[in-house]
Amino acid sequence: MNRPASAIVGGVVGTAVMSMILAMVEVESRYAIGLFEAIARFARVPGNQFLGFVIFALVGTVAWPLLFLGLERYLVPDSDPAVRGLLMGVLLWIGFAIIGRGTITGVLLIVYLAFSLVAHLAYGFTMGAVYDRLSREPV
């Protein structure tokens, strides 16, 4: 499979994994974190959680994987693409932690930061691993 298509498939799988982790956080926090609401606020459409989810899904499945493809050679050269994906996940998490935080404080902020880091690491690793597997030349 060609590299861009492999990266996008990796993004689809990574976004699915990340969504499961973030859904658990939302349920366990009784929806106090409001992740999709935060994305909607960032996109200047506050209150539209559906649009927040659509943006999350499109960016996670297309934009970030293609950015990963462009930055791949600069992220920990001579390493496994899954490791490069981990680094990409950390870089994405830094932005997400700052933008998506909203008014969260106290213990909930710690939970938000911890679980969103785990979700971004899982996303990056999965995206990189799937991309690596699909983009290899057949033997």
Order of alpha helices (4+ residues) and beta strands (2+ residues): alpha-alpha-alpha-alpha-alpha-alpha
